[in-house]
């Protein structure tokens, strides 16, 4: 009985560590979100210095993000 309990606790610990929030999929999603955030800021800064002919293109890119 004690052996089964220890094995169960070890298995639960391994599962808890294996499925923590820092998996590679979560890392990839966070990296993608960070890149989109940076791109959004760059597009917003572009609106300061682009001419009126290019503004619709920048607005389209912002809408795409």
ABEGO torsion letter per residue (X at the ends): XAAAAAAAAAAAAAAAAAABAABAAAAAAAAAAAAAAAAAAAAAAAAAABBAAAAAAAAAAAAAX
